[in-house]
Amino acid sequence: MFLDELTPFVQELTAHPVAFLGGLASGLLRLSLSDDPVKSWLQNQGVTPPVGDSRWGGSDRNGGPQSISID
């Protein structure tokens, strides 16, 4: 049962190891594709970086945690 959950992980790793490990490293390091130096490196490689903020990275417009009041 546990091996069934790992099957997609292993298939992606064996199909495209460099892309998979690059994505894994950027996720662990929390790199945003729309920030420098990643953005400039992607442009040098001929890849168009995503436009706007990404879901997990990018600049935070809110400036961090906000306080709320609960009535």
N, CA, C, O and CB atoms as a CASP TS submission, in Angstrom:
PFRMAT TS
TARGET T0000
AUTHOR 0000-0000-0000
METHOD Language model
MODEL 1
PARENT N/A
ATOM      1  N   MET     1       0.816  -1.187   0.000  1.00  0.00           N
ATOM      2  CA  MET     1       0.000   0.000   0.000  1.00  0.00           C
ATOM      3  C   MET     1       0.862   1.254   0.000  1.00  0.00           C
ATOM      4  O   MET     1       0.583   2.202  -0.735  1.00  0.00           O
ATOM      5  CB  MET     1      -0.930  -0.004   1.193  1.00  0.00           C
ATOM      6  N   PHE     2       1.898   1.263   0.813  1.00  0.00           N
ATOM      7  CA  PHE     2       2.783   2.415   0.848  1.00  0.00           C
ATOM      8  C   PHE     2       3.510   2.597  -0.482  1.00  0.00           C
ATOM      9  O   PHE     2       3.760   3.723  -0.912  1.00  0.00           O
ATOM     10  CB  PHE     2       3.790   2.269   1.981  1.00  0.00           C
ATOM     11  N   LEU     3       3.845   1.481  -1.130  1.00  0.00           N
ATOM     12  CA  LEU     3       4.536   1.544  -2.413  1.00  0.00           C
ATOM     13  C   LEU     3       3.647   2.121  -3.506  1.00  0.00           C
ATOM     14  O   LEU     3       4.149   2.761  -4.430  1.00  0.00           O
ATOM     15  CB  LEU     3       5.017   0.162  -2.816  1.00  0.00           C
ATOM     16  N   ASP     4       2.337   1.909  -3.418  1.00  0.00           N
ATOM     17  CA  ASP     4       1.418   2.484  -4.403  1.00  0.00           C
ATOM     18  C   ASP     4       1.426   4.008  -4.343  1.00  0.00           C
ATOM     19  O   ASP     4       1.254   4.666  -5.369  1.00  0.00           O
ATOM     20  CB  ASP     4      -0.003   1.958  -4.177  1.00  0.00           C
ATOM     21  N   GLU     5       1.621   4.569  -3.168  1.00  0.00           N
ATOM     22  CA  GLU     5       1.664   6.019  -3.024  1.00  0.00           C
ATOM     23  C   GLU     5       2.960   6.605  -3.561  1.00  0.00           C
ATOM     24  O   GLU     5       2.984   7.764  -3.973  1.00  0.00           O
ATOM     25  CB  GLU     5       1.491   6.404  -1.574  1.00  0.00           C
ATOM     26  N   LEU     6       4.022   5.839  -3.564  1.00  0.00           N
ATOM     27  CA  LEU     6       5.313   6.308  -4.059  1.00  0.00           C
ATOM     28  C   LEU     6       5.496   6.117  -5.558  1.00  0.00           C
ATOM     29  O   LEU     6       6.447   6.648  -6.132  1.00  0.00           O
ATOM     30  CB  LEU     6       6.412   5.603  -3.335  1.00  0.00           C
ATOM     31  N   THR     7       4.616   5.376  -6.198  1.00  0.00           N
ATOM     32  CA  THR     7       4.763   5.080  -7.622  1.00  0.00           C
ATOM     33  C   THR     7       4.810   6.335  -8.495  1.00  0.00           C
ATOM     34  O   THR     7       5.709   6.424  -9.331  1.00  0.00           O
ATOM     35  CB  THR     7       3.630   4.197  -8.074  1.00  0.00           C
ATOM     36  N   PRO     8       3.899   7.319  -8.360  1.00  0.00           N
ATOM     37  CA  PRO     8       4.000   8.526  -9.193  1.00  0.00           C
ATOM     38  C   PRO     8       5.299   9.297  -8.950  1.00  0.00           C
ATOM     39  O   PRO     8       5.875   9.852  -9.886  1.00  0.00           O
ATOM     40  CB  PRO     8       2.810   9.440  -8.930  1.00  0.00           C
ATOM     41  N   PHE     9       5.754   9.332  -7.718  1.00  0.00           N
ATOM     42  CA  PHE     9       6.998  10.000  -7.361  1.00  0.00           C
ATOM     43  C   PHE     9       8.177   9.369  -8.101  1.00  0.00           C
ATOM     44  O   PHE     9       9.005  10.078  -8.672  1.00  0.00           O
ATOM     45  CB  PHE     9       7.224   9.939  -5.841  1.00  0.00           C
ATOM     46  N   VAL    10       8.250   8.072  -8.091  1.00  0.00           N
ATOM     47  CA  VAL    10       9.348   7.344  -8.727  1.00  0.00           C
ATOM     48  C   VAL    10       9.260   7.458 -10.248  1.00  0.00           C
ATOM     49  O   VAL    10      10.289   7.573 -10.914  1.00  0.00           O
ATOM     50  CB  VAL    10       9.331   5.864  -8.301  1.00  0.00           C
ATOM     51  N   GLN    11       8.055   7.429 -10.807  1.00  0.00           N
ATOM     52  CA  GLN    11       7.894   7.547 -12.261  1.00  0.00           C
ATOM     53  C   GLN    11       8.376   8.909 -12.754  1.00  0.00           C
ATOM     54  O   GLN    11       9.062   8.984 -13.773  1.00  0.00           O
ATOM     55  CB  GLN    11       6.421   7.333 -12.659  1.00  0.00           C
ATOM     56  N   GLU    12       8.032   9.981 -12.051  1.00  0.00           N
ATOM     57  CA  GLU    12       8.502  11.310 -12.447  1.00  0.00           C
ATOM     58  C   GLU    12      10.012  11.431 -12.294  1.00  0.00           C
ATOM     59  O   GLU    12      10.678  12.038 -13.134  1.00  0.00           O
ATOM     60  CB  GLU    12       7.806  12.390 -11.618  1.00  0.00           C
ATOM     61  N   LEU    13      10.547  10.864 -11.239  1.00  0.00           N
ATOM     62  CA  LEU    13      11.986  10.921 -11.008  1.00  0.00           C
ATOM     63  C   LEU    13      12.749  10.196 -12.104  1.00  0.00           C
ATOM     64  O   LEU    13      13.782  10.688 -12.558  1.00  0.00           O
ATOM     65  CB  LEU    13      12.330  10.324  -9.652  1.00  0.00           C
ATOM     66  N   THR    14      12.268   9.044 -12.536  1.00  0.00           N
ATOM     67  CA  THR    14      12.973   8.289 -13.569  1.00  0.00           C
ATOM     68  C   THR    14      12.741   8.853 -14.968  1.00  0.00           C
ATOM     69  O   THR    14      13.596   8.689 -15.838  1.00  0.00           O
ATOM     70  CB  THR    14      12.544   6.840 -13.529  1.00  0.00           C
ATOM     71  N   ALA    15      11.608   9.511 -15.207  1.00  0.00           N
ATOM     72  CA  ALA    15      11.323  10.054 -16.531  1.00  0.00           C
ATOM     73  C   ALA    15      12.140  11.317 -16.816  1.00  0.00           C
ATOM     74  O   ALA    15      12.685  11.471 -17.909  1.00  0.00           O
ATOM     75  CB  ALA    15       9.835  10.357 -16.661  1.00  0.00           C
ATOM     76  N   HIS    16      12.224  12.217 -15.838  1.00  0.00           N
ATOM     77  CA  HIS    16      12.929  13.491 -16.019  1.00  0.00           C
ATOM     78  C   HIS    16      13.715  13.813 -14.747  1.00  0.00           C
ATOM     79  O   HIS    16      13.291  14.661 -13.961  1.00  0.00           O
ATOM     80  CB  HIS    16      11.926  14.646 -16.358  1.00  0.00           C
ATOM     81  N   PRO    17      14.847  13.154 -14.535  1.00  0.00           N
ATOM     82  CA  PRO    17      15.547  13.316 -13.255  1.00  0.00           C
ATOM     83  C   PRO    17      16.079  14.726 -13.006  1.00  0.00           C
ATOM     84  O   PRO    17      16.003  15.213 -11.879  1.00  0.00           O
ATOM     85  CB  PRO    17      16.684  12.351 -13.188  1.00  0.00           C
ATOM     86  N   VAL    18      16.611  15.385 -14.022  1.00  0.00           N
ATOM     87  CA  VAL    18      17.176  16.725 -13.821  1.00  0.00           C
ATOM     88  C   VAL    18      16.080  17.728 -13.507  1.00  0.00           C
ATOM     89  O   VAL    18      16.217  18.529 -12.582  1.00  0.00           O
ATOM     90  CB  VAL    18      17.962  17.174 -15.063  1.00  0.00           C
ATOM     91  N   ALA    19      14.998  17.693 -14.266  1.00  0.00           N
ATOM     92  CA  ALA    19      13.895  18.620 -14.021  1.00  0.00           C
ATOM     93  C   ALA    19      13.241  18.348 -12.664  1.00  0.00           C
ATOM     94  O   ALA    19      12.876  19.277 -11.945  1.00  0.00           O
ATOM     95  CB  ALA    19      12.850  18.516 -15.145  1.00  0.00           C
ATOM     96  N   PHE    20      13.101  17.083 -12.329  1.00  0.00           N
ATOM     97  CA  PHE    20      12.484  16.732 -11.054  1.00  0.00           C
ATOM     98  C   PHE    20      13.333  17.205  -9.887  1.00  0.00           C
ATOM     99  O   PHE    20      12.817  17.816  -8.951  1.00  0.00           O
ATOM    100  CB  PHE    20      12.264  15.227 -10.965  1.00  0.00           C
ATOM    101  N   LEU    21      14.622  16.929  -9.932  1.00  0.00           N
ATOM    102  CA  LEU    21      15.500  17.334  -8.838  1.00  0.00           C
ATOM    103  C   LEU    21      15.648  18.855  -8.766  1.00  0.00           C
ATOM    104  O   LEU    21      15.791  19.414  -7.678  1.00  0.00           O
ATOM    105  CB  LEU    21      16.873  16.684  -8.999  1.00  0.00           C
ATOM    106  N   GLY    22      15.613  19.523  -9.918  1.00  0.00           N
ATOM    107  CA  GLY    22      15.642  20.987  -9.915  1.00  0.00           C
ATOM    108  C   GLY    22      14.398  21.573  -9.275  1.00  0.00           C
ATOM    109  O   GLY    22      14.482  22.526  -8.499  1.00  0.00           O
ATOM    110  N   GLY    23      13.253  21.011  -9.595  1.00  0.00           N
ATOM    111  CA  GLY    23      12.008  21.455  -8.971  1.00  0.00           C
ATOM    112  C   GLY    23      11.970  21.156  -7.492  1.00  0.00           C
ATOM    113  O   GLY    23      11.472  21.956  -6.700  1.00  0.00           O
ATOM    114  N   LEU    24      12.495  20.003  -7.118  1.00  0.00           N
ATOM    115  CA  LEU    24      12.546  19.640  -5.703  1.00  0.00           C
ATOM    116  C   LEU    24      13.466  20.587  -4.934  1.00  0.00           C
ATOM    117  O   LEU    24      13.125  21.028  -3.837  1.00  0.00           O
ATOM    118  CB  LEU    24      13.021  18.187  -5.538  1.00  0.00           C
ATOM    119  N   ALA    25      14.622  20.898  -5.502  1.00  0.00           N
ATOM    120  CA  ALA    25      15.564  21.814  -4.838  1.00  0.00           C
ATOM    121  C   ALA    25      14.984  23.216  -4.729  1.00  0.00           C
ATOM    122  O   ALA    25      15.125  23.863  -3.691  1.00  0.00           O
ATOM    123  CB  ALA    25      16.897  21.860  -5.598  1.00  0.00           C
ATOM    124  N   SER    26      14.330  23.699  -5.793  1.00  0.00           N
ATOM    125  CA  SER    26      13.754  25.043  -5.723  1.00  0.00           C
ATOM    126  C   SER    26      12.601  25.104  -4.734  1.00  0.00           C
ATOM    127  O   SER    26      12.381  26.137  -4.102  1.00  0.00           O
ATOM    128  CB  SER    26      13.278  25.487  -7.102  1.00  0.00           C
ATOM    129  N   GLY    27      11.867  24.016  -4.594  1.00  0.00           N
ATOM    130  CA  GLY    27      10.796  23.972  -3.609  1.00  0.00           C
ATOM    131  C   GLY    27      11.328  23.947  -2.189  1.00  0.00           C
ATOM    132  O   GLY    27      10.792  24.623  -1.311  1.00  0.00           O
ATOM    133  N   LEU    28      12.382  23.171  -1.958  1.00  0.00           N
ATOM    134  CA  LEU    28      12.970  23.103  -0.625  1.00  0.00           C
ATOM    135  C   LEU    28      13.623  24.422  -0.228  1.00  0.00           C
ATOM    136  O   LEU    28      13.587  24.816   0.938  1.00  0.00           O
ATOM    137  CB  LEU    28      13.991  21.981  -0.562  1.00  0.00           C
ATOM    138  N   LEU    29      14.220  25.099  -1.205  1.00  0.00           N
ATOM    139  CA  LEU    29      14.866  26.393  -0.941  1.00  0.00           C
ATOM    140  C   LEU    29      13.892  27.564  -1.028  1.00  0.00           C
ATOM    141  O   LEU    29      14.253  28.713  -0.771  1.00  0.00           O
ATOM    142  CB  LEU    29      16.007  26.612  -1.920  1.00  0.00           C
ATOM    143  N   ARG    30      12.647  27.249  -1.396  1.00  0.00           N
ATOM    144  CA  ARG    30      11.587  28.258  -1.542  1.00  0.00           C
ATOM    145  C   ARG    30      11.980  29.369  -2.502  1.00  0.00           C
ATOM    146  O   ARG    30      11.789  30.551  -2.216  1.00  0.00           O
ATOM    147  CB  ARG    30      11.242  28.857  -0.188  1.00  0.00           C
ATOM    148  N   LEU    31      12.535  28.973  -3.653  1.00  0.00           N
ATOM    149  CA  LEU    31      12.903  29.931  -4.685  1.00  0.00           C
ATOM    150  C   LEU    31      11.683  30.276  -5.519  1.00  0.00           C
ATOM    151  O   LEU    31      10.879  29.406  -5.852  1.00  0.00           O
ATOM    152  CB  LEU    31      14.030  29.375  -5.575  1.00  0.00           C
ATOM    153  N   SER    32      11.552  31.536  -5.851  1.00  0.00           N
ATOM    154  CA  SER    32      10.458  31.977  -6.695  1.00  0.00           C
ATOM    155  C   SER    32      10.971  32.159  -8.117  1.00  0.00           C
ATOM    156  O   SER    32      12.031  32.750  -8.325  1.00  0.00           O
ATOM    157  CB  SER    32       9.835  33.289  -6.158  1.00  0.00           C
ATOM    158  N   LEU    33      10.231  31.659  -9.088  1.00  0.00           N
ATOM    159  CA  LEU    33      10.653  31.777 -10.480  1.00  0.00           C
ATOM    160  C   LEU    33      10.543  33.195 -11.006  1.00  0.00           C
ATOM    161  O   LEU    33      11.106  33.508 -12.055  1.00  0.00           O
ATOM    162  CB  LEU    33       9.837  30.858 -11.343  1.00  0.00           C
ATOM    163  N   SER    34       9.825  34.064 -10.294  1.00  0.00           N
ATOM    164  CA  SER    34       9.644  35.429 -10.768  1.00  0.00           C
ATOM    165  C   SER    34      10.591  36.414 -10.091  1.00  0.00           C
ATOM    166  O   SER    34      10.474  37.618 -10.320  1.00  0.00           O
ATOM    167  CB  SER    34       8.220  35.862 -10.546  1.00  0.00           C
ATOM    168  N   ASP    35      11.524  35.944  -9.267  1.00  0.00           N
ATOM    169  CA  ASP    35      12.501  36.805  -8.597  1.00  0.00           C
ATOM    170  C   ASP    35      13.888  36.544  -9.146  1.00  0.00           C
ATOM    171  O   ASP    35      14.189  35.440  -9.598  1.00  0.00           O
ATOM    172  CB  ASP    35      12.479  36.581  -7.076  1.00  0.00           C
ATOM    173  N   ASP    36      14.745  37.577  -9.105  1.00  0.00           N
ATOM    174  CA  ASP    36      16.138  37.394  -9.483  1.00  0.00           C
ATOM    175  C   ASP    36      16.850  36.668  -8.373  1.00  0.00           C
ATOM    176  O   ASP    36      16.448  36.840  -7.222  1.00  0.00           O
ATOM    177  CB  ASP    36      16.822  38.739  -9.785  1.00  0.00           C
ATOM    178  N   PRO    37      17.856  35.884  -8.609  1.00  0.00           N
ATOM    179  CA  PRO    37      18.549  35.600  -9.856  1.00  0.00           C
ATOM    180  C   PRO    37      17.919  34.478 -10.680  1.00  0.00           C
ATOM    181  O   PRO    37      18.383  34.194 -11.785  1.00  0.00           O
ATOM    182  CB  PRO    37      19.962  35.255  -9.562  1.00  0.00           C
ATOM    183  N   VAL    38      16.876  33.841 -10.164  1.00  0.00           N
ATOM    184  CA  VAL    38      16.255  32.731 -10.895  1.00  0.00           C
ATOM    185  C   VAL    38      15.632  33.234 -12.190  1.00  0.00           C
ATOM    186  O   VAL    38      15.758  32.579 -13.224  1.00  0.00           O
ATOM    187  CB  VAL    38      15.187  32.033 -10.025  1.00  0.00           C
ATOM    188  N   LYS    39      14.967  34.379 -12.154  1.00  0.00           N
ATOM    189  CA  LYS    39      14.304  34.914 -13.333  1.00  0.00           C
ATOM    190  C   LYS    39      15.311  35.221 -14.438  1.00  0.00           C
ATOM    191  O   LYS    39      15.079  34.874 -15.596  1.00  0.00           O
ATOM    192  CB  LYS    39      13.516  36.171 -12.972  1.00  0.00           C
ATOM    193  N   SER    40      16.429  35.869 -14.093  1.00  0.00           N
ATOM    194  CA  SER    40      17.426  36.190 -15.116  1.00  0.00           C
ATOM    195  C   SER    40      18.092  34.929 -15.661  1.00  0.00           C
ATOM    196  O   SER    40      18.421  34.868 -16.846  1.00  0.00           O
ATOM    197  CB  SER    40      18.487  37.135 -14.545  1.00  0.00           C
ATOM    198  N   TRP    41      18.295  33.917 -14.804  1.00  0.00           N
ATOM    199  CA  TRP    41      18.881  32.681 -15.286  1.00  0.00           C
ATOM    200  C   TRP    41      17.938  31.979 -16.256  1.00  0.00           C
ATOM    201  O   TRP    41      18.381  31.450 -17.276  1.00  0.00           O
ATOM    202  CB  TRP    41      19.222  31.762 -14.116  1.00  0.00           C
ATOM    203  N   LEU    42      16.644  31.969 -15.948  1.00  0.00           N
ATOM    204  CA  LEU    42      15.669  31.358 -16.847  1.00  0.00           C
ATOM    205  C   LEU    42      15.626  32.087 -18.185  1.00  0.00           C
ATOM    206  O   LEU    42      15.518  31.450 -19.233  1.00  0.00           O
ATOM    207  CB  LEU    42      14.279  31.354 -16.206  1.00  0.00           C
ATOM    208  N   GLN    43      15.709  33.415 -18.159  1.00  0.00           N
ATOM    209  CA  GLN    43      15.703  34.184 -19.398  1.00  0.00           C
ATOM    210  C   GLN    43      16.946  33.887 -20.230  1.00  0.00           C
ATOM    211  O   GLN    43      16.863  33.836 -21.457  1.00  0.00           O
ATOM    212  CB  GLN    43      15.614  35.682 -19.097  1.00  0.00           C
ATOM    213  N   ASN    44      18.092  33.691 -19.589  1.00  0.00           N
ATOM    214  CA  ASN    44      19.313  33.325 -20.311  1.00  0.00           C
ATOM    215  C   ASN    44      19.207  31.936 -20.934  1.00  0.00           C
ATOM    216  O   ASN    44      19.844  31.659 -21.951  1.00  0.00           O
ATOM    217  CB  ASN    44      20.515  33.380 -19.373  1.00  0.00           C
ATOM    218  N   GLN    45      18.399  31.057 -20.322  1.00  0.00           N
ATOM    219  CA  GLN    45      18.202  29.711 -20.845  1.00  0.00           C
ATOM    220  C   GLN    45      17.148  29.671 -21.952  1.00  0.00           C
ATOM    221  O   GLN    45      16.950  28.634 -22.584  1.00  0.00           O
ATOM    222  CB  GLN    45      17.805  28.773 -19.722  1.00  0.00           C
ATOM    223  N   GLY    46      16.469  30.806 -22.186  1.00  0.00           N
ATOM    224  CA  GLY    46      15.454  30.868 -23.227  1.00  0.00           C
ATOM    225  C   GLY    46      14.066  30.490 -22.761  1.00  0.00           C
ATOM    226  O   GLY    46      13.196  30.194 -23.580  1.00  0.00           O
ATOM    227  N   VAL    47      13.844  30.494 -21.450  1.00  0.00           N
ATOM    228  CA  VAL    47      12.551  30.146 -20.881  1.00  0.00           C
ATOM    229  C   VAL    47      11.858  31.422 -20.426  1.00  0.00           C
ATOM    230  O   VAL    47      12.491  32.304 -19.845  1.00  0.00           O
ATOM    231  CB  VAL    47      12.706  29.145 -19.700  1.00  0.00           C
ATOM    232  N   THR    48      10.564  31.521 -20.690  1.00  0.00           N
ATOM    233  CA  THR    48       9.805  32.678 -20.236  1.00  0.00           C
ATOM    234  C   THR    48       9.310  32.422 -18.818  1.00  0.00           C
ATOM    235  O   THR    48       8.521  31.504 -18.594  1.00  0.00           O
ATOM    236  CB  THR    48       8.618  32.976 -21.193  1.00  0.00           C
ATOM    237  N   PRO    49       9.776  33.241 -17.842  1.00  0.00           N
ATOM    238  CA  PRO    49       9.318  33.046 -16.463  1.00  0.00           C
ATOM    239  C   PRO    49       7.836  33.375 -16.322  1.00  0.00           C
ATOM    240  O   PRO    49       7.298  34.143 -17.119  1.00  0.00           O
ATOM    241  CB  PRO    49      10.139  33.911 -15.501  1.00  0.00           C
ATOM    242  N   PRO    50       7.172  32.808 -15.325  1.00  0.00           N
ATOM    243  CA  PRO    50       5.748  33.083 -15.134  1.00  0.00           C
ATOM    244  C   PRO    50       5.515  34.550 -14.775  1.00  0.00           C
ATOM    245  O   PRO    50       6.366  35.200 -14.168  1.00  0.00           O
ATOM    246  CB  PRO    50       5.171  32.174 -14.039  1.00  0.00           C
ATOM    247  N   VAL    51       4.351  35.053 -15.162  1.00  0.00           N
ATOM    248  CA  VAL    51       3.983  36.433 -14.890  1.00  0.00           C
ATOM    249  C   VAL    51       3.210  36.483 -13.590  1.00  0.00           C
ATOM    250  O   VAL    51       2.363  35.626 -13.340  1.00  0.00           O
ATOM    251  CB  VAL    51       3.155  37.034 -16.050  1.00  0.00           C
ATOM    252  N   GLY    52       3.490  37.479 -12.754  1.00  0.00           N
ATOM    253  CA  GLY    52       2.760  37.654 -11.505  1.00  0.00           C
ATOM    254  C   GLY    52       3.354  36.833 -10.386  1.00  0.00           C
ATOM    255  O   GLY    52       4.380  36.173 -10.551  1.00  0.00           O
ATOM    256  N   ASP    53       2.698  36.883  -9.251  1.00  0.00           N
ATOM    257  CA  ASP    53       3.150  36.148  -8.075  1.00  0.00           C
ATOM    258  C   ASP    53       2.785  34.688  -8.221  1.00  0.00           C
ATOM    259  O   ASP    53       1.704  34.348  -8.701  1.00  0.00           O
ATOM    260  CB  ASP    53       2.542  36.731  -6.788  1.00  0.00           C
ATOM    261  N   SER    54       3.689  33.836  -7.804  1.00  0.00           N
ATOM    262  CA  SER    54       3.376  32.414  -7.788  1.00  0.00           C
ATOM    263  C   SER    54       2.703  32.065  -6.471  1.00  0.00           C
ATOM    264  O   SER    54       2.689  32.864  -5.534  1.00  0.00           O
ATOM    265  CB  SER    54       4.649  31.560  -7.998  1.00  0.00           C
ATOM    266  N   ARG    55       2.160  30.887  -6.414  1.00  0.00           N
ATOM    267  CA  ARG    55       1.407  30.487  -5.225  1.00  0.00           C
ATOM    268  C   ARG    55       2.296  30.363  -3.992  1.00  0.00           C
ATOM    269  O   ARG    55       1.901  30.780  -2.904  1.00  0.00           O
ATOM    270  CB  ARG    55       0.698  29.170  -5.478  1.00  0.00           C
ATOM    271  N   TRP    56       3.498  29.792  -4.147  1.00  0.00           N
ATOM    272  CA  TRP    56       4.347  29.506  -3.003  1.00  0.00           C
ATOM    273  C   TRP    56       5.488  30.490  -2.834  1.00  0.00           C
ATOM    274  O   TRP    56       6.180  30.434  -1.818  1.00  0.00           O
ATOM    275  CB  TRP    56       4.895  28.136  -3.122  1.00  0.00           C
ATOM    276  N   GLY    57       5.712  31.366  -3.758  1.00  0.00           N
ATOM    277  CA  GLY    57       6.845  32.282  -3.640  1.00  0.00           C
ATOM    278  C   GLY    57       6.471  33.666  -4.109  1.00  0.00           C
ATOM    279  O   GLY    57       5.294  34.026  -4.149  1.00  0.00           O
ATOM    280  N   GLY    58       7.473  34.436  -4.462  1.00  0.00           N
ATOM    281  CA  GLY    58       7.224  35.779  -4.953  1.00  0.00           C
ATOM    282  C   GLY    58       7.198  36.790  -3.836  1.00  0.00           C
ATOM    283  O   GLY    58       7.395  36.462  -2.666  1.00  0.00           O
ATOM    284  N   SER    59       6.952  38.026  -4.221  1.00  0.00           N
ATOM    285  CA  SER    59       6.922  39.082  -3.226  1.00  0.00           C
ATOM    286  C   SER    59       5.591  39.078  -2.491  1.00  0.00           C
ATOM    287  O   SER    59       4.537  38.833  -3.078  1.00  0.00           O
ATOM    288  CB  SER    59       7.170  40.442  -3.876  1.00  0.00           C
ATOM    289  N   ASP    60       5.661  39.350  -1.220  1.00  0.00           N
ATOM    290  CA  ASP    60       4.467  39.349  -0.386  1.00  0.00           C
ATOM    291  C   ASP    60       3.936  40.772  -0.299  1.00  0.00           C
ATOM    292  O   ASP    60       4.582  41.633   0.299  1.00  0.00           O
ATOM    293  CB  ASP    60       4.766  38.777   1.030  1.00  0.00           C
ATOM    294  N   ARG    61       2.779  41.032  -0.880  1.00  0.00           N
ATOM    295  CA  ARG    61       2.208  42.378  -0.891  1.00  0.00           C
ATOM    296  C   ARG    61       1.703  42.803   0.478  1.00  0.00           C
ATOM    297  O   ARG    61       1.640  43.999   0.763  1.00  0.00           O
ATOM    298  CB  ARG    61       1.079  42.454  -1.891  1.00  0.00           C
ATOM    299  N   ASN    62       1.346  41.861   1.325  1.00  0.00           N
ATOM    300  CA  ASN    62       0.756  42.189   2.615  1.00  0.00           C
ATOM    301  C   ASN    62       1.784  42.489   3.689  1.00  0.00           C
ATOM    302  O   ASN    62       1.429  43.015   4.743  1.00  0.00           O
ATOM    303  CB  ASN    62      -0.115  41.070   3.067  1.00  0.00           C
ATOM    304  N   GLY    63       3.040  42.173   3.454  1.00  0.00           N
ATOM    305  CA  GLY    63       4.075  42.473   4.415  1.00  0.00           C
ATOM    306  C   GLY    63       4.113  41.543   5.615  1.00  0.00           C
ATOM    307  O   GLY    63       4.677  41.913   6.645  1.00  0.00           O
ATOM    308  N   GLY    64       3.553  40.383   5.528  1.00  0.00           N
ATOM    309  CA  GLY    64       3.638  39.426   6.624  1.00  0.00           C
ATOM    310  C   GLY    64       2.318  39.201   7.319  1.00  0.00           C
ATOM    311  O   GLY    64       1.252  39.477   6.768  1.00  0.00           O
ATOM    312  N   PRO    65       2.398  38.698   8.537  1.00  0.00           N
ATOM    313  CA  PRO    65       1.171  38.396   9.286  1.00  0.00           C
ATOM    314  C   PRO    65       0.337  39.643   9.579  1.00  0.00           C
ATOM    315  O   PRO    65       0.870  40.736   9.768  1.00  0.00           O
ATOM    316  CB  PRO    65       1.520  37.703  10.591  1.00  0.00           C
ATOM    317  N   GLN    66      -0.942  39.457   9.610  1.00  0.00           N
ATOM    318  CA  GLN    66      -1.850  40.555   9.915  1.00  0.00           C
ATOM    319  C   GLN    66      -2.691  40.173  11.121  1.00  0.00           C
ATOM    320  O   GLN    66      -2.973  38.997  11.351  1.00  0.00           O
ATOM    321  CB  GLN    66      -2.751  40.895   8.697  1.00  0.00           C
ATOM    322  N   SER    67      -3.086  41.178  11.884  1.00  0.00           N
ATOM    323  CA  SER    67      -3.936  40.903  13.034  1.00  0.00           C
ATOM    324  C   SER    67      -5.400  40.978  12.616  1.00  0.00           C
ATOM    325  O   SER    67      -5.772  41.760  11.742  1.00  0.00           O
ATOM    326  CB  SER    67      -3.644  41.895  14.185  1.00  0.00           C
ATOM    327  N   ILE    68      -6.215  40.159  13.249  1.00  0.00           N
ATOM    328  CA  ILE    68      -7.656  40.165  12.977  1.00  0.00           C
ATOM    329  C   ILE    68      -8.391  40.279  14.302  1.00  0.00           C
ATOM    330  O   ILE    68      -7.853  39.943  15.357  1.00  0.00           O
ATOM    331  CB  ILE    68      -8.101  38.878  12.199  1.00  0.00           C
ATOM    332  N   SER    69      -9.594  40.744  14.235  1.00  0.00           N
ATOM    333  CA  SER    69     -10.412  40.791  15.460  1.00  0.00           C
ATOM    334  C   SER    69     -11.631  39.904  15.241  1.00  0.00           C
ATOM    335  O   SER    69     -12.276  39.947  14.193  1.00  0.00           O
ATOM    336  CB  SER    69     -10.845  42.271  15.817  1.00  0.00           C
ATOM    337  N   ILE    70     -11.923  39.109  16.245  1.00  0.00           N
ATOM    338  CA  ILE    70     -13.057  38.195  16.177  1.00  0.00           C
ATOM    339  C   ILE    70     -14.098  38.679  17.175  1.00  0.00           C
ATOM    340  O   ILE    70     -13.819  38.819  18.366  1.00  0.00           O
ATOM    341  CB  ILE    70     -12.626  36.714  16.474  1.00  0.00           C
ATOM    342  N   ASP    71     -15.294  38.931  16.676  1.00  0.00           N
ATOM    343  CA  ASP    71     -16.365  39.419  17.553  1.00  0.00           C
ATOM    344  C   ASP    71     -17.185  38.292  18.103  1.00  0.00           C
ATOM    345  O   ASP    71     -18.128  38.526  18.859  1.00  0.00           O
ATOM    346  CB  ASP    71     -17.263  40.381  16.816  1.00  0.00           C
TER
END
